[in-house]
Amino acid sequence: MAFMVKSMVGGQLKNLTGGLGGGEEKGEAEKSPAEAQGMTKEEYEEYQKQLVEEKYTLLYILIRDFPEE
């Protein structure tokens, strides 16, 4: 319970003061999408390409299986 109160109040105080401590860690807003996912830039780009390919494949299947009348 004390931890929860401390983390809630501490987070709000840090936001109000702008994080005066300087902080060594990057915040979530400062991380690139690759870093946020825990990947290198190259891995993230390959992942994005695979997602696009999968979307096109699913779209093709939908169009093929459900033609216009």
VMD Tcl script that builds the backbone (N, CA, C; Angstrom):
set m [mol new atoms 207]
animate dup $m
set s [atomselect $m all]
$s set {name element resname resid chain x y z} {
  {N N MET 1 A 0.838 -1.188 0.000}
  {CA C MET 1 A 0.000 0.000 0.000}
  {C C MET 1 A 0.879 1.246 0.000}
  {N N ALA 2 A 1.897 1.278 0.845}
  {CA C ALA 2 A 2.778 2.439 0.913}
  {C C ALA 2 A 3.505 2.638 -0.413}
  {N N PHE 3 A 3.902 1.542 -1.046}
  {CA C PHE 3 A 4.576 1.633 -2.336}
  {C C PHE 3 A 3.658 2.259 -3.376}
  {N N MET 4 A 2.402 1.836 -3.364}
  {CA C MET 4 A 1.448 2.349 -4.334}
  {C C MET 4 A 1.243 3.854 -4.148}
  {N N VAL 5 A 1.075 4.287 -2.916}
  {CA C VAL 5 A 0.899 5.712 -2.630}
  {C C VAL 5 A 2.147 6.483 -3.046}
  {N N LYS 6 A 3.316 5.937 -2.711}
  {CA C LYS 6 A 4.573 6.599 -3.048}
  {C C LYS 6 A 4.731 6.737 -4.554}
  {N N SER 7 A 4.419 5.672 -5.282}
  {CA C SER 7 A 4.586 5.724 -6.729}
  {C C SER 7 A 3.593 6.686 -7.364}
  {N N MET 8 A 2.364 6.728 -6.871}
  {CA C MET 8 A 1.367 7.643 -7.423}
  {C C MET 8 A 1.740 9.092 -7.136}
  {N N VAL 9 A 2.047 9.392 -5.899}
  {CA C VAL 9 A 2.389 10.763 -5.508}
  {C C VAL 9 A 3.722 11.166 -6.108}
  {N N GLY 10 A 4.690 10.274 -6.098}
  {CA C GLY 10 A 6.007 10.573 -6.653}
  {C C GLY 10 A 5.932 10.872 -8.138}
  {N N GLY 11 A 5.124 10.107 -8.845}
  {CA C GLY 11 A 4.963 10.339 -10.277}
  {C C GLY 11 A 4.332 11.682 -10.573}
  {N N GLN 12 A 3.332 12.047 -9.777}
  {CA C GLN 12 A 2.673 13.334 -9.973}
  {C C GLN 12 A 3.621 14.479 -9.646}
  {N N LEU 13 A 4.399 14.342 -8.580}
  {CA C LEU 13 A 5.352 15.388 -8.229}
  {C C LEU 13 A 6.429 15.530 -9.299}
  {N N LYS 14 A 6.870 14.410 -9.826}
  {CA C LYS 14 A 7.895 14.449 -10.868}
  {C C LYS 14 A 7.354 15.153 -12.103}
  {N N ASN 15 A 6.086 14.887 -12.442}
  {CA C ASN 15 A 5.477 15.556 -13.584}
  {C C ASN 15 A 5.355 17.053 -13.341}
  {N N LEU 16 A 4.971 17.455 -12.142}
  {CA C LEU 16 A 4.810 18.869 -11.827}
  {C C LEU 16 A 6.138 19.615 -11.863}
  {N N THR 17 A 7.189 18.982 -11.389}
  {CA C THR 17 A 8.488 19.649 -11.337}
  {C C THR 17 A 9.257 19.479 -12.635}
  {N N GLY 18 A 8.739 18.715 -13.556}
  {CA C GLY 18 A 9.432 18.485 -14.821}
  {C C GLY 18 A 10.582 17.521 -14.694}
  {N N GLY 19 A 10.582 16.717 -13.629}
  {CA C GLY 19 A 11.655 15.745 -13.438}
  {C C GLY 19 A 12.997 16.429 -13.246}
  {N N LEU 20 A 13.093 17.282 -12.268}
  {CA C LEU 20 A 14.286 18.092 -12.043}
  {C C LEU 20 A 15.559 17.284 -11.887}
  {N N GLY 21 A 15.439 16.011 -11.577}
  {CA C GLY 21 A 16.617 15.190 -11.374}
  {C C GLY 21 A 17.417 14.954 -12.638}
  {N N GLY 22 A 16.901 15.313 -13.767}
  {CA C GLY 22 A 17.633 15.108 -15.017}
  {C C GLY 22 A 17.412 13.722 -15.577}
  {N N GLY 23 A 17.476 12.714 -14.759}
  {CA C GLY 23 A 17.166 11.344 -15.148}
  {C C GLY 23 A 18.072 10.806 -16.233}
  {N N GLU 24 A 18.585 9.623 -16.017}
  {CA C GLU 24 A 19.452 8.979 -16.990}
  {C C GLU 24 A 18.644 8.218 -18.037}
  {N N GLU 25 A 17.479 7.707 -17.621}
  {CA C GLU 25 A 16.694 6.858 -18.504}
  {C C GLU 25 A 15.836 7.698 -19.427}
  {N N LYS 26 A 15.604 7.161 -20.620}
  {CA C LYS 26 A 14.687 7.808 -21.540}
  {C C LYS 26 A 13.272 7.488 -21.101}
  {N N GLY 27 A 12.397 8.468 -21.220}
  {CA C GLY 27 A 10.993 8.232 -20.941}
  {C C GLY 27 A 10.374 7.496 -22.111}
  {N N GLU 28 A 9.173 6.985 -21.937}
  {CA C GLU 28 A 8.496 6.264 -23.017}
  {C C GLU 28 A 8.295 7.165 -24.229}
  {N N ALA 29 A 8.037 8.450 -24.013}
  {CA C ALA 29 A 7.811 9.365 -25.114}
  {C C ALA 29 A 9.085 9.611 -25.918}
  {N N GLU 30 A 10.256 9.454 -25.308}
  {CA C GLU 30 A 11.522 9.715 -25.987}
  {C C GLU 30 A 12.059 8.505 -26.725}
  {N N LYS 31 A 11.543 7.331 -26.457}
  {CA C LYS 31 A 12.052 6.120 -27.088}
  {C C LYS 31 A 11.509 6.008 -28.511}
  {N N SER 32 A 12.349 5.486 -29.385}
  {CA C SER 32 A 11.885 5.199 -30.737}
  {C C SER 32 A 10.960 3.990 -30.671}
  {N N PRO 33 A 10.136 3.788 -31.696}
  {CA C PRO 33 A 9.257 2.607 -31.684}
  {C C PRO 33 A 10.024 1.293 -31.537}
  {N N ALA 34 A 11.206 1.226 -32.139}
  {CA C ALA 34 A 12.018 0.013 -32.042}
  {C C ALA 34 A 12.457 -0.223 -30.604}
  {N N GLU 35 A 12.932 0.832 -29.934}
  {CA C GLU 35 A 13.370 0.703 -28.543}
  {C C GLU 35 A 12.202 0.348 -27.638}
  {N N ALA 36 A 11.041 0.915 -27.903}
  {CA C ALA 36 A 9.867 0.626 -27.082}
  {C C ALA 36 A 9.469 -0.843 -27.186}
  {N N GLN 37 A 9.731 -1.455 -28.346}
  {CA C GLN 37 A 9.413 -2.868 -28.539}
  {C C GLN 37 A 10.561 -3.778 -28.120}
  {N N GLY 38 A 11.685 -3.193 -27.755}
  {CA C GLY 38 A 12.845 -3.991 -27.348}
  {C C GLY 38 A 13.576 -4.612 -28.525}
  {N N MET 39 A 13.569 -3.926 -29.676}
  {CA C MET 39 A 14.212 -4.433 -30.884}
  {C C MET 39 A 15.227 -3.419 -31.387}
  {N N THR 40 A 16.107 -3.898 -32.257}
  {CA C THR 40 A 16.983 -2.970 -32.954}
  {C C THR 40 A 16.175 -2.325 -34.075}
  {N N LYS 41 A 16.723 -1.273 -34.660}
  {CA C LYS 41 A 16.017 -0.582 -35.745}
  {C C LYS 41 A 15.774 -1.531 -36.921}
  {N N GLU 42 A 16.795 -2.339 -37.248}
  {CA C GLU 42 A 16.667 -3.275 -38.366}
  {C C GLU 42 A 15.597 -4.328 -38.091}
  {N N GLU 43 A 15.578 -4.861 -36.873}
  {CA C GLU 43 A 14.564 -5.855 -36.510}
  {C C GLU 43 A 13.165 -5.251 -36.601}
  {N N TYR 44 A 13.025 -4.016 -36.140}
  {CA C TYR 44 A 11.727 -3.354 -36.160}
  {C C TYR 44 A 11.260 -3.117 -37.597}
  {N N GLU 45 A 12.181 -2.689 -38.475}
  {CA C GLU 45 A 11.816 -2.478 -39.878}
  {C C GLU 45 A 11.376 -3.773 -40.534}
  {N N GLU 46 A 12.081 -4.879 -40.249}
  {CA C GLU 46 A 11.700 -6.186 -40.796}
  {C C GLU 46 A 10.341 -6.618 -40.262}
  {N N TYR 47 A 10.104 -6.373 -38.989}
  {CA C TYR 47 A 8.813 -6.685 -38.370}
  {C C TYR 47 A 7.689 -5.906 -39.053}
  {N N GLN 48 A 7.918 -4.627 -39.318}
  {CA C GLN 48 A 6.907 -3.803 -39.983}
  {C C GLN 48 A 6.631 -4.313 -41.403}
  {N N LYS 49 A 7.675 -4.723 -42.123}
  {CA C LYS 49 A 7.502 -5.277 -43.465}
  {C C LYS 49 A 6.660 -6.543 -43.421}
  {N N GLN 50 A 6.928 -7.394 -42.434}
  {CA C GLN 50 A 6.159 -8.638 -42.306}
  {C C GLN 50 A 4.689 -8.347 -42.024}
  {N N LEU 51 A 4.421 -7.338 -41.191}
  {CA C LEU 51 A 3.035 -6.974 -40.903}
  {C C LEU 51 A 2.309 -6.516 -42.165}
  {N N VAL 52 A 2.974 -5.705 -42.970}
  {CA C VAL 52 A 2.368 -5.216 -44.217}
  {C C VAL 52 A 2.100 -6.379 -45.157}
  {N N GLU 53 A 3.058 -7.292 -45.287}
  {CA C GLU 53 A 2.871 -8.457 -46.147}
  {C C GLU 53 A 1.691 -9.306 -45.683}
  {N N GLU 54 A 1.564 -9.499 -44.376}
  {CA C GLU 54 A 0.453 -10.280 -43.842}
  {C C GLU 54 A -0.881 -9.592 -44.111}
  {N N LYS 55 A -0.911 -8.287 -43.993}
  {CA C LYS 55 A -2.152 -7.548 -44.264}
  {C C LYS 55 A -2.564 -7.701 -45.722}
  {N N TYR 56 A -1.571 -7.562 -46.645}
  {CA C TYR 56 A -1.882 -7.726 -48.057}
  {C C TYR 56 A -2.337 -9.146 -48.364}
  {N N THR 57 A -1.737 -10.122 -47.734}
  {CA C THR 57 A -2.132 -11.511 -47.943}
  {C C THR 57 A -3.572 -11.731 -47.487}
  {N N LEU 58 A -3.905 -11.220 -46.310}
  {CA C LEU 58 A -5.280 -11.367 -45.814}
  {C C LEU 58 A -6.275 -10.634 -46.701}
  {N N LEU 59 A -5.904 -9.462 -47.177}
  {CA C LEU 59 A -6.779 -8.703 -48.064}
  {C C LEU 59 A -7.006 -9.469 -49.361}
  {N N TYR 60 A -5.941 -10.047 -49.908}
  {CA C TYR 60 A -6.059 -10.846 -51.132}
  {C C TYR 60 A -7.008 -12.019 -50.917}
  {N N ILE 61 A -6.864 -12.706 -49.798}
  {CA C ILE 61 A -7.719 -13.853 -49.502}
  {C C ILE 61 A -9.176 -13.417 -49.380}
  {N N LEU 62 A -9.408 -12.297 -48.717}
  {CA C LEU 62 A -10.784 -11.803 -48.579}
  {C C LEU 62 A -11.381 -11.451 -49.927}
  {N N ILE 63 A -10.613 -10.801 -50.775}
  {CA C ILE 63 A -11.115 -10.419 -52.097}
  {C C ILE 63 A -11.371 -11.658 -52.952}
  {N N ARG 64 A -10.468 -12.615 -52.869}
  {CA C ARG 64 A -10.587 -13.845 -53.667}
  {C C ARG 64 A -11.791 -14.677 -53.218}
  {N N ASP 65 A -11.984 -14.793 -51.904}
  {CA C ASP 65 A -13.044 -15.655 -51.390}
  {C C ASP 65 A -14.425 -15.015 -51.398}
  {N N PHE 66 A -14.464 -13.687 -51.436}
  {CA C PHE 66 A -15.740 -12.981 -51.424}
  {C C PHE 66 A -15.800 -11.978 -52.576}
  {N N PRO 67 A -15.969 -12.512 -53.802}
  {CA C PRO 67 A -15.998 -11.611 -54.966}
  {C C PRO 67 A -17.276 -10.768 -54.956}
  {N N GLU 68 A -17.194 -9.632 -55.685}
  {CA C GLU 68 A -18.383 -8.781 -55.801}
  {C C GLU 68 A -19.442 -9.509 -56.610}
  {N N GLU 69 A -20.660 -9.174 -56.308}
  {CA C GLU 69 A -21.781 -9.817 -57.039}
  {C C GLU 69 A -22.237 -8.944 -58.156}
}
mol reanalyze $m
mol bondsrecalc $m
mol representation Tube
mol addrep $m
